[in-house]
Amino acid sequence: MERRGLLEDDRKLVSRYYSGRLTGAADPLRLATELARTMPGPYVLYENSGTWSVASGSAYELVLYADELHVRDADGWSTRPSGPEPLQAVADALARCPVEGARAYGWAGFGLSHLLHGDPAAARGPLLHLVVPTREVRISTDAVDVRAVDTADLLPLTSQVAAAAAVVTAAGTPLPSPDPDHDAEFYRTAVSRAVAEIRARRYQKVILSRLVPVHGDVDLFATYEAGRRANTPARSYLLDLGGVRCAGFSPETVVEVTATGRVSTQPLAGTRARHGDPMLDGALRTDLQADAKEIFEHAISVKLAFDELTALAVPGSVQVDDFMDVKERGSVQHLASRVSATLSGGRNAWHALAVLFPAITASGVPKAAACEAIDRLENAPRGLYSGAVLTVDADGSMDAALVLRSIFQQEGRTWLRAGAGIVGQSTPERELEETAEKLRSISRYLHR
């Protein structure tokens, strides 16, 4: 079975990480946030299963466009065609990374979906951006591991961690929430059009979103920390990479691939609000689990995930785990399932991402038709929204978080975005209400 990661036996390693270990952090979130605040860019903070990783600098870098892959190494930038399998071109370029034991960090924008699913002309701008960092810190309650490509950076990095650990209070002042009804009439109209198209059998489901601008200066670090303390995400992230700044609390993963080739995806579809009142939230949970529209929306998402993995997997290995469980994700609760499989021979994590991206729960069913409808019916490009923040390790493993419940900054603008799954039974008013419920996962924690 092919396990193409960051290392290949047929190339020469020219550098490695120098590493050290410190005692664990009593509050990993506080330390990670403060450390990211002091890191030179580009940086990516990524939380996965109780460990916060903070990566900074660029020893090796990849940027994917619709027809080209740009690669930066010690000799500078070079360009090559991305070819018929663009994510395998990315995999090949990462395999040539000259840093031993490297982990790549970065993002994939929603525009990558057009390249993968049949409309390259709609795939505008950079689609995927990855860096192998020069400095990296992994923080948990058990240990703080530091490593740097340049041995001269190791002691300063260790001192930087110690200084960040001494800062015990978060900065920032709360900001008022932005207008939750921004573009409400546009959104109702878009939902009505989508319902008509679904009833005409152009597709079964589409996720439509709306953008809400945020005015004033926003401190992403303080916003991230405040929001993370109040949310219950599957993953969280804070980044400044390629001109895009983002902080968010992902409710689900697009794809997880282990070094042994086990792959899984976690569709969440079907939503009710959470108010913090156990009796009210329990009643809403019961209503969610009995709602025919929400159950249908979830079931067709799980079926497509199952079918997508079947094309990649060892026959008989695809299974549905935790079918229609309920996961609490900040201001909302979702119906949740997990679909998993074992990759067949010759398949790697990038094959899995190519099939599973974009998340079903951020695009629709079938994907190509849903992505075309999104491009037509929404009034602003998605950019990073509903794409992924991801890590890729030298052993071939990958972890990609769906970019929802996030705040974005680019070219002097700051905004939020939220969407809802539209099916034939949808009503514009309820779908608008659902987007407002999701916006509260981030809008209540904005700081300056």
C-alpha positions as CSV (number, residue, x, y, z in Angstrom):
1,M,0.0,0.0,0.0
2,E,1.4,3.4,-1.0
3,R,1.9,5.8,1.9
4,R,3.3,8.9,0.3
5,G,4.2,11.4,3.1
6,L,6.8,14.1,3.4
7,L,9.8,11.7,3.2
8,E,11.0,9.6,0.3
9,D,14.0,7.2,0.4
10,D,15.3,8.4,-3.0
11,R,16.1,12.0,-2.0
12,K,18.7,13.6,0.2
13,L,17.6,15.3,3.5
14,V,19.4,18.6,3.9
15,S,18.1,19.6,7.3
16,R,16.3,18.4,10.3
17,Y,14.7,19.8,13.4
18,Y,16.6,20.4,16.6
19,S,14.3,19.8,19.6
20,G,13.8,20.2,23.3
21,R,11.1,19.4,25.9
22,L,9.7,21.5,28.7
23,T,7.2,20.7,31.4
24,G,3.5,20.6,30.4
25,A,1.2,23.6,30.5
26,A,-1.5,24.0,33.0
27,D,-3.5,26.0,30.5
28,P,-2.5,25.0,27.0
29,L,-5.0,27.3,25.3
30,R,-3.6,30.4,27.2
31,L,0.0,29.5,26.4
32,A,-0.7,28.7,22.7
33,T,-2.7,31.9,22.1
34,E,0.0,34.1,23.7
35,L,2.8,32.3,21.9
36,A,1.0,32.7,18.5
37,R,0.7,36.4,19.4
38,T,4.5,36.8,19.6
39,M,5.4,34.5,16.7
40,P,6.6,36.1,13.5
41,G,4.5,35.2,10.5
42,P,3.5,33.2,8.7
43,Y,2.0,31.2,11.6
44,V,-0.6,28.5,12.1
45,L,-2.1,27.4,15.4
46,Y,-4.0,24.1,15.2
47,E,-5.7,22.3,18.1
48,N,-6.2,18.6,17.7
49,S,-7.3,16.2,20.5
50,G,-5.9,18.2,23.5
51,T,-2.7,19.3,21.8
52,W,-2.2,22.9,20.5
53,S,0.5,23.2,17.8
54,V,2.0,26.6,17.0
55,A,4.0,26.7,13.8
56,S,5.9,29.8,12.5
57,G,8.1,30.7,9.6
58,S,8.6,28.8,6.4
59,A,11.4,26.3,5.6
60,Y,9.4,25.0,2.6
61,E,6.2,26.3,1.0
62,L,3.6,25.2,-1.6
63,V,0.8,27.3,-3.2
64,L,-1.6,25.6,-5.6
65,Y,-3.5,27.4,-8.3
66,A,-5.9,26.1,-10.9
67,D,-3.1,25.1,-13.4
68,E,0.1,25.6,-11.5
69,L,1.9,24.6,-8.3
70,H,4.4,27.1,-6.9
71,V,7.1,25.7,-4.6
72,R,9.6,27.6,-2.5
73,D,12.7,26.0,-1.2
74,A,16.2,27.2,-0.2
75,D,16.8,28.2,-3.9
76,G,13.6,30.4,-4.1
77,W,10.3,29.9,-5.9
78,S,9.7,27.6,-8.8
79,T,6.6,26.8,-10.8
80,R,5.4,23.5,-12.3
81,P,2.1,22.4,-13.9
82,S,-0.4,21.0,-11.4
83,G,-1.5,18.3,-13.9
84,P,-4.6,16.2,-14.1
85,E,-4.4,15.2,-10.3
86,P,-3.4,18.5,-8.6
87,L,-3.4,17.1,-5.1
88,Q,-1.0,14.3,-6.2
89,A,1.2,17.1,-7.5
90,V,1.1,18.6,-4.0
91,A,1.9,15.2,-2.5
92,D,4.9,14.7,-4.8
93,A,6.2,18.2,-3.9
94,L,5.8,17.5,-0.2
95,A,7.7,14.3,-0.7
96,R,10.7,16.4,-1.8
97,C,10.7,18.5,1.3
98,P,14.3,18.5,2.5
99,V,13.4,18.7,6.2
100,E,13.4,15.4,8.1
101,G,10.3,14.6,10.1
102,A,8.5,17.7,8.9
103,R,4.8,18.5,9.4
104,A,3.1,20.8,6.9
105,Y,0.5,23.3,8.0
106,G,-1.9,25.3,5.9
107,W,-5.3,25.8,4.4
108,A,-7.4,24.8,1.4
109,G,-10.0,27.3,0.1
110,F,-13.5,26.4,-1.0
111,G,-12.4,27.3,-4.6
112,L,-10.4,24.0,-4.6
113,S,-13.8,22.3,-5.0
114,H,-14.2,23.7,-8.5
115,L,-10.9,22.4,-9.6
116,L,-11.6,18.9,-8.1
117,H,-15.2,18.7,-9.3
118,G,-15.3,19.8,-12.9
119,D,-15.2,23.6,-13.2
120,P,-11.6,24.8,-13.2
121,A,-12.6,28.2,-14.7
122,A,-14.4,28.9,-11.4
123,A,-11.2,28.0,-9.3
124,R,-9.8,31.5,-8.9
125,G,-6.8,32.7,-6.9
126,P,-4.7,30.5,-4.6
127,L,-6.6,27.3,-3.8
128,L,-4.2,25.7,-1.2
129,H,-1.3,27.0,0.8
130,L,1.0,24.9,2.9
131,V,4.2,25.7,4.9
132,V,6.7,23.5,6.6
133,P,7.6,25.8,9.6
134,T,11.1,26.8,10.7
135,R,9.9,26.8,14.3
136,E,7.2,24.7,16.0
137,V,5.8,24.2,19.5
138,R,3.4,21.5,20.5
139,I,1.6,22.2,23.8
140,S,-0.3,19.8,26.0
141,T,-0.8,19.4,29.8
142,D,1.9,16.6,29.7
143,A,4.7,18.4,27.9
144,V,5.7,21.3,25.7
145,D,7.8,20.2,22.8
146,V,9.8,22.8,20.9
147,R,11.8,22.3,17.7
148,A,13.5,24.5,15.1
149,V,15.3,23.9,11.8
150,D,18.1,26.3,12.8
151,T,19.9,25.2,16.0
152,A,20.5,28.9,16.8
153,D,16.7,29.4,17.0
154,L,16.1,26.7,19.6
155,L,17.2,28.6,22.8
156,P,15.4,31.8,21.8
157,L,12.3,29.8,21.0
158,T,12.5,28.1,24.4
159,S,12.8,31.5,26.0
160,Q,9.8,32.8,24.0
161,V,7.7,29.9,25.4
162,A,8.7,30.7,28.9
163,A,7.9,34.4,28.4
164,A,4.5,33.5,26.9
165,A,3.8,31.2,29.9
166,A,4.4,34.1,32.2
167,V,1.5,36.2,30.7
168,V,-1.4,34.9,32.7
169,T,-4.3,37.2,31.5
170,A,-5.8,37.6,28.1
171,A,-5.8,41.0,26.4
172,G,-8.7,42.5,24.6
173,T,-12.0,44.3,25.2
174,P,-15.4,42.8,24.1
175,L,-16.9,44.2,21.0
176,P,-20.7,44.4,20.3
177,S,-22.0,41.7,18.0
178,P,-22.4,42.6,14.3
179,D,-25.9,42.8,12.7
180,P,-27.2,39.3,12.7
181,D,-29.8,40.1,9.9
182,H,-27.3,41.4,7.4
183,D,-28.3,40.4,3.9
184,A,-31.4,38.6,5.3
185,E,-33.6,39.4,2.3
186,F,-30.9,38.2,-0.2
187,Y,-30.6,35.0,1.8
188,R,-34.3,34.3,1.8
189,T,-34.4,34.8,-1.9
190,A,-31.4,32.5,-2.5
191,V,-33.0,29.8,-0.3
192,S,-36.3,30.1,-2.3
193,R,-34.5,29.7,-5.6
194,A,-32.5,26.7,-4.2
195,V,-35.7,25.0,-3.0
196,A,-37.3,25.4,-6.5
197,E,-34.2,24.0,-8.1
198,I,-34.2,21.0,-5.7
199,R,-37.8,20.3,-6.4
200,A,-37.0,20.5,-10.1
201,R,-34.4,17.7,-9.3
202,R,-31.3,19.7,-10.3
203,Y,-29.7,18.5,-7.1
204,Q,-30.8,17.1,-3.7
205,K,-29.2,19.4,-1.2
206,V,-27.1,22.6,-1.2
207,I,-25.6,24.6,1.6
208,L,-26.1,28.3,1.1
209,S,-24.3,30.9,3.2
210,R,-24.3,34.6,3.9
211,L,-21.5,37.0,4.9
212,V,-21.8,39.4,7.8
213,P,-19.2,42.2,7.9
214,V,-17.6,43.2,11.2
215,H,-16.6,46.8,11.7
216,G,-13.8,48.2,13.9
217,D,-10.5,46.6,14.9
218,V,-10.7,43.0,16.0
219,D,-8.0,41.3,18.0
220,L,-8.0,37.8,16.6
221,F,-5.9,36.4,19.4
222,A,-8.2,37.6,22.2
223,T,-11.3,36.6,20.1
224,Y,-9.9,33.1,19.5
225,E,-9.1,32.5,23.2
226,A,-12.5,33.8,24.4
227,G,-14.4,31.9,21.8
228,R,-12.5,28.7,22.4
229,R,-13.2,28.8,26.1
230,A,-16.9,29.0,25.3
231,N,-17.1,26.5,22.4
232,T,-16.8,22.7,22.1
233,P,-15.2,22.3,18.7
234,A,-13.8,19.2,17.0
235,R,-10.8,21.3,16.1
236,S,-9.7,24.9,16.4
237,Y,-7.3,27.1,14.6
238,L,-5.7,30.6,14.4
239,L,-3.6,31.5,11.4
240,D,-2.0,34.2,9.2
241,L,-0.9,32.7,6.0
242,G,-0.9,33.9,2.4
243,G,-2.6,37.2,3.2
244,V,-5.5,35.4,5.0
245,R,-6.0,35.7,8.7
246,C,-8.6,33.5,10.4
247,A,-9.6,32.2,13.8
248,G,-12.3,29.5,14.3
249,F,-13.9,26.6,16.0
250,S,-14.5,23.7,13.5
251,P,-17.5,21.6,14.3
252,E,-16.2,18.6,12.2
253,T,-13.4,17.2,10.3
254,V,-13.4,16.8,6.5
255,V,-10.9,14.0,6.6
256,E,-8.7,12.2,9.1
257,V,-6.1,9.7,7.8
258,T,-3.7,7.7,10.0
259,A,-0.2,6.6,9.1
260,T,-1.6,3.0,8.7
261,G,-4.2,4.2,6.1
262,R,-7.3,4.3,8.2
263,V,-9.5,7.2,6.9
264,S,-12.6,8.8,8.3
265,T,-14.9,11.8,7.8
266,Q,-17.4,13.3,10.2
267,P,-20.6,14.7,8.6
268,L,-22.7,16.9,10.8
269,A,-26.0,17.9,9.3
270,G,-29.3,18.8,11.1
271,T,-29.2,21.7,13.6
272,R,-30.9,23.1,16.6
273,A,-29.8,26.0,18.8
274,R,-28.2,25.7,22.3
275,H,-29.2,28.3,24.9
276,G,-27.4,27.0,28.0
277,D,-30.6,25.9,29.7
278,P,-30.5,22.1,30.1
279,M,-34.3,21.6,29.9
280,L,-34.7,23.8,26.8
281,D,-31.6,22.4,25.1
282,G,-32.8,18.9,25.8
283,A,-36.2,19.6,24.3
284,L,-34.6,21.0,21.2
285,R,-32.4,17.9,21.0
286,T,-35.5,15.7,21.1
287,D,-37.1,17.8,18.4
288,L,-34.0,17.6,16.3
289,Q,-33.9,13.8,16.5
290,A,-37.5,13.6,15.4
291,D,-37.5,16.2,12.6
292,A,-38.1,14.4,9.3
293,K,-36.4,17.3,7.3
294,E,-33.3,17.3,9.5
295,I,-33.1,13.4,9.4
296,F,-33.3,13.4,5.6
297,E,-30.7,16.1,5.3
298,H,-28.4,14.1,7.5
299,A,-29.0,10.7,5.9
300,I,-28.2,11.8,2.4
301,S,-25.0,13.4,3.6
302,V,-24.0,10.1,5.3
303,K,-24.9,8.1,2.2
304,L,-22.7,10.3,0.0
305,A,-19.8,10.1,2.4
306,F,-20.2,6.3,2.4
307,D,-20.2,6.2,-1.4
308,E,-17.2,8.5,-1.7
309,L,-15.1,6.3,0.7
310,T,-16.2,3.1,-1.0
311,A,-14.3,4.3,-4.2
312,L,-11.1,4.6,-2.2
313,A,-11.3,1.7,0.3
314,V,-10.5,-1.9,0.7
315,P,-13.7,-3.7,-0.2
316,G,-15.9,-4.3,2.9
317,S,-13.9,-1.9,5.1
318,V,-16.3,1.1,4.9
319,Q,-18.5,1.5,8.0
320,V,-20.8,4.0,9.6
321,D,-19.9,4.8,13.3
322,D,-22.1,6.6,15.8
323,F,-25.0,7.1,13.3
324,M,-27.1,10.2,14.1
325,D,-25.5,10.9,17.5
326,V,-25.9,14.5,18.7
327,K,-22.8,16.7,19.1
328,E,-22.9,20.0,21.0
329,R,-20.9,22.7,19.1
330,G,-21.0,26.0,20.9
331,S,-24.3,27.8,20.2
332,V,-25.8,24.9,18.3
333,Q,-26.2,21.1,18.4
334,H,-26.0,18.8,15.3
335,L,-26.9,15.3,14.2
336,A,-23.5,13.7,13.8
337,S,-22.2,10.5,12.2
338,R,-18.7,9.2,11.4
339,V,-17.9,7.2,8.3
340,S,-14.6,5.3,8.2
341,A,-12.6,2.9,6.0
342,T,-9.2,1.5,5.2
343,L,-7.5,3.0,2.1
344,S,-6.8,0.5,-0.7
345,G,-3.4,-0.1,-2.2
346,G,-1.9,2.8,-4.1
347,R,-4.1,5.4,-2.3
348,N,-2.9,8.0,0.1
349,A,-4.3,10.9,2.2
350,W,-4.3,13.2,-0.8
351,H,-6.5,10.8,-2.7
352,A,-8.9,10.9,0.3
353,L,-8.9,14.7,0.4
354,A,-9.5,14.9,-3.3
355,V,-12.7,12.8,-3.0
356,L,-14.0,14.1,0.4
357,F,-13.3,17.8,-0.2
358,P,-15.3,20.0,0.1
359,A,-17.2,18.6,3.0
360,I,-20.6,17.3,2.0
361,T,-22.0,19.4,4.9
362,A,-20.6,22.6,3.4
363,S,-21.4,21.9,-0.3
364,G,-24.3,19.6,-1.0
365,V,-25.5,16.5,-2.9
366,P,-24.3,15.8,-5.5
367,K,-21.2,17.9,-5.0
368,A,-20.6,19.2,-8.5
369,A,-24.1,20.4,-9.0
370,A,-24.2,21.9,-5.5
371,C,-20.9,23.7,-6.0
372,E,-22.2,25.2,-9.2
373,A,-25.3,26.4,-7.5
374,I,-23.3,27.9,-4.7
375,D,-21.3,29.9,-7.2
376,R,-24.5,31.1,-8.8
377,L,-26.7,31.8,-5.8
378,E,-24.4,33.3,-3.3
379,N,-23.3,37.0,-3.6
380,A,-19.7,36.8,-2.5
381,P,-16.8,34.3,-3.1
382,R,-16.3,32.0,-0.1
383,G,-12.6,32.1,0.1
384,L,-11.4,30.1,3.1
385,Y,-15.0,29.7,4.4
386,S,-16.1,26.0,4.2
387,G,-12.6,25.0,3.0
388,A,-10.2,23.3,5.4
389,V,-7.3,24.0,7.8
390,L,-5.0,21.0,7.7
391,T,-1.9,19.4,8.9
392,V,0.1,16.7,7.0
393,D,2.8,14.6,8.7
394,A,5.9,12.9,7.4
395,D,4.3,9.5,8.0
396,G,1.5,10.2,5.5
397,S,-1.2,11.1,8.1
398,M,-3.5,14.0,7.6
399,D,-6.0,16.0,9.7
400,A,-8.3,18.5,8.0
401,A,-10.8,20.6,9.9
402,L,-13.8,22.1,8.1
403,V,-13.6,25.9,8.3
404,L,-16.9,27.0,9.8
405,R,-17.7,29.1,12.9
406,S,-14.8,31.4,12.0
407,I,-13.8,35.0,11.7
408,F,-11.8,36.2,8.7
409,Q,-9.6,39.1,7.9
410,Q,-8.1,40.0,4.5
411,E,-7.2,43.2,2.7
412,G,-8.4,45.4,5.5
413,R,-11.8,43.7,5.8
414,T,-13.2,41.6,8.7
415,W,-16.2,39.3,8.4
416,L,-18.1,36.3,9.6
417,R,-20.1,33.8,7.6
418,A,-22.6,31.1,8.2
419,G,-24.7,28.7,6.1
420,A,-27.5,26.2,6.3
421,G,-28.4,23.0,4.4
422,I,-31.2,23.5,2.0
423,V,-33.4,20.5,0.9
424,G,-36.9,20.4,-0.7
425,Q,-38.6,20.8,2.7
426,S,-36.6,23.9,3.7
427,T,-38.3,27.3,4.4
428,P,-36.4,30.5,4.0
429,E,-37.2,31.9,7.4
430,R,-36.0,28.8,9.3
431,E,-32.8,28.5,7.3
432,L,-32.1,32.2,8.0
433,E,-32.7,31.6,11.7
434,E,-30.3,28.7,11.6
435,T,-27.5,30.9,10.1
436,A,-28.1,33.4,13.0
437,E,-27.8,30.5,15.5
438,K,-24.5,29.5,14.1
439,L,-23.1,33.0,13.9
440,R,-23.5,33.3,17.7
441,S,-20.7,30.7,18.1
442,I,-18.3,33.4,17.1
443,S,-20.1,36.8,17.2
444,R,-20.5,36.8,21.0
445,Y,-16.8,36.5,21.5
446,L,-15.3,39.3,19.4
447,H,-12.7,41.4,21.1
448,R,-10.6,44.4,20.2
